[in-house]
Amino acid sequence: VRGVGGRWYREVRADAAPAVIAEGQRYPVRAVPVQDDSEVGQVTQAYLRKYGGSRWVSGVLKPETLPATLRLEPATSV
């Protein structure tokens, strides 16, 4: 909601080992900024399909928040 200045965005980008927790399992990820306009558009459309009925959507999908779009990829161990 607050774009690149938002707490969640800043913390996930600064975290050396971010993870997604689902059904009690921890999945290490890398948070990769999405810079391709086409991919940002695809993410936006997917978000609208999932949350389009929510009153909060317009606050999340403002032009100034779209640069905070991230792609979560599985973290690879070295």
Backbone as ProteinMPNN parsed JSONL, in Angstrom:
{"seq_chain_A": "VRGVGGRWYREVRADAAPAVIAEGQRYPVRAVPVQDDSEVGQVTQAYLRKYGGSRWVSGVLKPETLPATLRLEPATSV", "coords_chain_A": {"N_chain_A": [[0.828, -1.193, 0.0], [2.023, 1.178, 0.612], [4.035, 1.362, -1.188], [7.482, 1.429, -2.274], [8.423, 2.665, -0.024], [7.149, 1.509, 2.046], [6.834, -0.435, 5.068], [6.78, -3.316, 4.946], [7.843, -3.868, 2.385], [10.422, -2.674, 2.578], [11.509, -4.222, 4.674], [11.44, -6.897, 3.68], [13.157, -6.669, 1.536], [15.525, -6.041, 2.823], [16.029, -8.212, 4.413], [18.133, -10.936, 4.899], [17.397, -13.552, 4.646], [14.592, -14.054, 3.701], [11.301, -15.536, 4.004], [8.451, -17.52, 3.104], [5.686, -18.585, 4.893], [3.647, -21.291, 4.935], [0.953, -23.313, 5.697], [2.238, -24.189, 8.019], [4.79, -24.746, 7.154], [8.049, -23.577, 6.328], [9.299, -21.696, 3.727], [12.115, -20.76, 2.179], [12.836, -17.791, 0.363], [13.668, -15.567, -2.385], [13.333, -12.14, -2.813], [12.591, -10.501, -5.584], [12.797, -7.526, -7.362], [10.318, -6.485, -9.678], [10.691, -5.257, -12.796], [9.824, -5.138, -15.343], [7.332, -3.811, -17.314], [5.243, -5.268, -18.486], [5.171, -7.607, -16.972], [4.561, -6.544, -14.446], [2.001, -5.654, -15.067], [0.737, -8.134, -15.483], [0.844, -9.208, -12.916], [-0.704, -7.331, -11.589], [-3.215, -7.765, -12.826], [-3.714, -10.407, -11.993], [-3.891, -9.986, -9.254], [-6.167, -8.368, -9.177], [-8.062, -10.225, -10.114], [-8.114, -11.992, -7.966], [-8.614, -10.376, -5.666], [-10.434, -8.451, -6.405], [-13.009, -7.738, -5.469], [-12.604, -6.485, -3.081], [-12.629, -3.626, -0.958], [-10.214, -2.444, -0.589], [-8.544, -2.646, -2.757], [-8.104, -0.504, -4.611], [-6.386, 1.149, -3.177], [-4.105, -0.364, -3.052], [-3.297, -0.807, -5.664], [-2.277, 1.578, -6.831], [-0.686, 3.865, -9.103], [1.745, 4.791, -7.987], [2.461, 2.777, -6.243], [3.057, 0.527, -7.691], [5.821, 0.206, -8.479], [6.812, -1.248, -6.357], [6.367, -3.874, -6.795], [7.083, -7.235, -6.336], [8.715, -10.288, -7.145], [8.542, -13.423, -5.824], [10.91, -15.835, -5.483], [12.035, -19.221, -5.247], [14.545, -19.677, -2.827], [17.923, -20.399, -3.432], [20.324, -22.639, -2.285], [23.778, -22.218, -1.641]], "CA_chain_A": [[0.0, 0.0, 0.0], [2.89, 2.356, 0.704], [5.076, 1.285, -2.203], [8.837, 1.086, -1.845], [8.659, 3.252, 1.291], [6.401, 0.761, 3.048], [7.607, -1.268, 5.995], [6.919, -4.692, 4.47], [8.769, -3.864, 1.253], [11.778, -2.398, 3.076], [11.998, -5.34, 5.475], [11.7, -8.093, 2.872], [14.338, -6.406, 0.707], [16.709, -5.989, 3.679], [16.198, -9.503, 5.086], [19.068, -11.825, 4.2], [16.793, -14.872, 4.482], [13.132, -13.983, 3.797], [10.621, -16.812, 3.799], [6.997, -17.597, 3.114], [5.244, -19.673, 5.747], [2.349, -21.783, 4.487], [0.569, -24.581, 6.319], [3.24, -24.575, 9.001], [6.095, -24.977, 6.521], [8.817, -22.382, 5.994], [9.902, -21.798, 2.399], [13.025, -19.645, 1.91], [12.62, -17.139, -0.936], [14.366, -14.328, -2.755], [12.382, -11.129, -3.26], [13.204, -9.875, -6.75], [11.97, -6.45, -7.908], [9.816, -6.67, -11.041], [10.882, -3.994, -13.497], [9.204, -5.241, -16.655], [5.956, -3.301, -17.258], [4.321, -6.338, -18.852], [5.045, -8.502, -15.822], [3.815, -5.796, -13.428], [0.61, -5.711, -15.518], [0.222, -9.482, -15.243], [0.66, -9.324, -11.467], [-1.852, -6.482, -11.27], [-4.432, -8.458, -13.266], [-3.913, -11.553, -11.102], [-4.341, -9.429, -7.978], [-7.559, -7.955, -9.378], [-8.904, -11.424, -10.171], [-8.236, -12.588, -6.63], [-9.099, -9.462, -4.635], [-11.192, -7.377, -7.051], [-14.18, -7.338, -4.713], [-12.222, -5.823, -1.84], [-12.61, -2.16, -0.986], [-8.822, -1.999, -0.415], [-7.782, -2.83, -3.995], [-7.671, 0.762, -5.22], [-5.255, 1.665, -2.417], [-2.935, -1.204, -3.305], [-2.898, -0.743, -7.077], [-2.051, 2.948, -7.286], [0.529, 3.938, -9.927], [2.958, 4.994, -7.186], [2.815, 1.566, -5.501], [3.442, -0.55, -8.603], [7.264, -0.091, -8.467], [7.135, -2.147, -5.249], [5.996, -5.236, -7.155], [8.174, -8.189, -6.149], [8.512, -11.694, -7.514], [9.188, -14.311, -4.852], [11.488, -17.021, -6.114], [12.657, -20.108, -4.252], [15.948, -19.39, -2.543], [18.812, -21.526, -3.739], [21.461, -22.705, -1.372], [25.071, -22.194, -2.339]], "C_chain_A": [[0.869, 1.252, 0.0], [4.064, 2.304, -0.277], [6.433, 0.939, -1.612], [9.193, 1.691, -0.487], [7.969, 2.496, 2.403], [7.275, -0.173, 3.861], [7.835, -2.672, 5.446], [7.944, -4.768, 3.338], [10.205, -3.668, 1.734], [12.346, -3.603, 3.837], [12.299, -6.574, 4.635], [12.925, -7.896, 1.983], [15.619, -6.411, 1.543], [17.012, -7.335, 4.331], [17.114, -10.403, 4.263], [18.457, -13.197, 3.931], [15.264, -14.796, 4.6], [12.514, -15.355, 3.513], [9.117, -16.596, 3.757], [6.65, -18.781, 4.007], [3.831, -20.037, 5.329], [2.105, -23.156, 5.091], [1.652, -25.109, 7.252], [4.627, -24.844, 8.447], [6.748, -23.642, 6.174], [9.525, -22.614, 4.666], [10.793, -20.58, 2.159], [12.816, -19.106, 0.485], [13.629, -16.02, -1.145], [13.294, -13.382, -3.244], [13.048, -10.304, -4.36], [12.299, -8.764, -7.272], [11.576, -6.747, -9.358], [9.891, -5.318, -11.734], [10.251, -3.991, -14.875], [7.733, -4.832, -16.557], [4.928, -4.377, -17.573], [4.094, -7.279, -17.668], [4.295, -7.818, -14.677], [2.321, -5.811, -13.79], [-0.022, -7.066, -15.271], [-0.052, -9.696, -13.75], [-0.568, -8.525, -11.045], [-3.159, -7.167, -11.64], [-4.731, -9.665, -12.378], [-4.427, -11.086, -9.74], [-5.806, -9.011, -8.072], [-8.498, -9.155, -9.441], [-9.144, -12.004, -8.777], [-8.939, -11.665, -5.643], [-9.987, -8.341, -5.172], [-12.404, -6.885, -6.289], [-13.876, -6.582, -3.43], [-12.213, -4.307, -1.993], [-11.19, -1.599, -0.894], [-8.012, -2.037, -1.715], [-7.273, -1.513, -4.568], [-6.487, 1.372, -4.481], [-3.973, 0.902, -2.673], [-2.409, -1.009, -4.722], [-2.814, 0.679, -7.615], [-0.768, 2.978, -8.124], [1.815, 4.084, -9.097], [3.343, 3.761, -6.368], [3.336, 0.451, -6.409], [4.953, -0.806, -8.672], [7.69, -1.011, -7.321], [6.74, -3.593, -5.555], [7.23, -6.132, -7.059], [7.76, -9.557, -6.66], [9.256, -12.512, -6.463], [9.628, -15.566, -5.562], [12.06, -17.915, -5.027], [14.135, -19.724, -4.066], [16.773, -20.624, -2.873], [19.969, -21.495, -2.757], [22.747, -22.79, -2.185], [25.979, -23.237, -1.769]], "O_chain_A": [[0.48, 2.278, -0.559], [4.981, 3.12, -0.193], [6.531, 0.254, -0.594], [10.168, 1.271, 0.136], [8.172, 2.799, 3.578], [8.317, -0.64, 3.4], [8.96, -3.171, 5.475], [8.812, -5.641, 3.341], [11.101, -4.414, 1.339], [13.511, -3.96, 3.668], [13.314, -7.234, 4.856], [13.651, -8.851, 1.706], [16.686, -6.748, 1.031], [18.143, -7.571, 4.758], [16.889, -10.605, 3.07], [18.95, -13.932, 3.075], [14.692, -15.407, 5.503], [13.124, -16.211, 2.872], [8.589, -15.626, 4.3], [7.249, -19.85, 3.892], [2.927, -19.203, 5.363], [2.95, -24.048, 5.005], [1.946, -26.305, 7.277], [5.547, -25.143, 9.208], [6.07, -22.695, 5.775], [10.253, -23.592, 4.496], [10.283, -19.478, 1.957], [12.643, -19.871, -0.464], [14.333, -15.595, -0.228], [12.425, -13.784, -4.019], [13.953, -9.511, -4.097], [11.141, -9.026, -7.597], [12.395, -7.201, -10.157], [9.244, -4.356, -11.32], [10.155, -2.94, -15.509], [6.971, -5.436, -15.802], [3.849, -4.392, -16.982], [2.967, -7.694, -17.399], [3.478, -8.453, -14.009], [1.473, -5.963, -12.91], [-1.19, -7.146, -14.89], [-1.061, -10.295, -13.376], [-1.374, -8.989, -10.238], [-4.109, -7.155, -10.858], [-5.89, -9.914, -12.048], [-5.298, -11.724, -9.147], [-6.591, -9.267, -7.158], [-9.598, -9.115, -8.891], [-10.247, -12.45, -8.459], [-9.775, -12.12, -4.862], [-10.26, -7.378, -4.456], [-12.797, -5.729, -6.443], [-14.788, -6.093, -2.764], [-11.832, -3.779, -3.038], [-10.986, -0.402, -1.1], [-6.902, -1.508, -1.76], [-6.113, -1.426, -4.97], [-5.663, 2.046, -5.097], [-2.879, 1.448, -2.532], [-1.199, -1.043, -4.946], [-3.24, 0.945, -8.739], [0.145, 2.19, -7.874], [2.858, 3.552, -9.476], [4.456, 3.706, -5.846], [3.991, -0.475, -5.931], [5.348, -1.948, -8.906], [8.818, -1.503, -7.318], [6.775, -4.444, -4.666], [8.28, -5.829, -7.625], [6.587, -9.926, -6.607], [10.451, -12.317, -6.242], [8.822, -16.273, -6.167], [12.521, -17.424, -3.997], [14.859, -19.483, -5.031], [16.355, -21.753, -2.616], [20.513, -20.435, -2.449], [22.781, -23.363, -3.274], [27.116, -23.379, -2.22]]}, "name": "protein", "num_of_chains": 1, "seq": "VRGVGGRWYREVRADAAPAVIAEGQRYPVRAVPVQDDSEVGQVTQAYLRKYGGSRWVSGVLKPETLPATLRLEPATSV"}
